[in-house]
Amino acid sequence: MDITAIAEVATTLSEARTNQAVGIAVLKKAIDQNAENALSLISALPNVQNLPPHIGKNINVVA
């Protein structure tokens, strides 16, 4: 291998590492944004009424 080939390989590896780091950073930001959106959706839900204990216990499977 000559010097230019070694330099080219080093540059390619450095580029690959940089691209991977950028991809991971973008993914982390997307995950954080999704978590923030999920929390805002959950907080936007109306408060649950205190229903009697017998409501919601049975499922009608013969409809």
C-alpha positions as CSV (number, residue, x, y, z in Angstrom):
1,M,0.0,0.0,0.0
2,D,1.2,3.4,-0.8
3,I,0.8,6.5,1.3
4,T,-2.3,7.8,-0.7
5,A,-4.1,4.5,-0.2
6,I,-3.5,4.6,3.5
7,A,-4.7,8.2,3.7
8,E,-7.8,7.3,1.7
9,V,-8.7,4.4,4.0
10,A,-8.2,6.6,7.1
11,T,-10.4,9.3,5.5
12,T,-13.1,6.8,4.6
13,L,-13.1,5.3,8.1
14,S,-13.2,8.8,9.7
15,E,-16.2,9.7,7.4
16,A,-18.0,6.5,8.3
17,R,-17.5,7.2,12.1
18,T,-18.8,10.8,11.6
19,N,-21.8,9.7,9.6
20,Q,-22.6,7.0,12.2
21,A,-22.3,9.6,15.1
22,V,-24.6,12.0,13.2
23,G,-27.1,9.3,12.6
24,I,-27.2,8.3,16.2
25,A,-27.6,11.9,17.3
26,V,-30.5,12.3,15.0
27,L,-32.1,9.1,16.2
28,K,-31.7,10.2,19.8
29,K,-33.4,13.5,19.0
30,A,-36.2,11.7,17.3
31,I,-36.8,9.4,20.2
32,D,-36.8,12.3,22.6
33,Q,-39.3,14.2,20.5
34,N,-41.5,11.1,20.3
35,A,-41.4,10.7,24.1
36,E,-42.3,14.4,24.5
37,N,-45.2,14.1,22.1
38,A,-46.4,11.0,23.9
39,L,-46.3,12.8,27.2
40,S,-48.3,15.7,25.8
41,L,-50.9,13.4,24.4
42,I,-51.2,11.6,27.7
43,S,-51.6,14.8,29.6
44,A,-54.2,16.0,27.1
45,L,-56.5,13.1,28.0
46,P,-59.5,14.0,30.1
47,N,-59.7,13.0,33.7
48,V,-61.3,9.7,34.3
49,Q,-64.6,9.8,36.2
50,N,-65.0,7.7,39.3
51,L,-67.2,4.9,37.9
52,P,-69.0,2.3,40.0
53,P,-66.8,-0.8,40.5
54,H,-69.1,-3.1,38.5
55,I,-68.7,-1.0,35.2
56,G,-66.0,-2.2,32.9
57,K,-65.6,-5.6,34.4
58,N,-67.4,-7.7,31.8
59,I,-67.0,-8.0,28.0
60,N,-69.9,-9.0,25.8
61,V,-68.4,-11.6,23.5
62,V,-71.8,-12.7,22.0
63,A,-72.9,-9.7,19.9
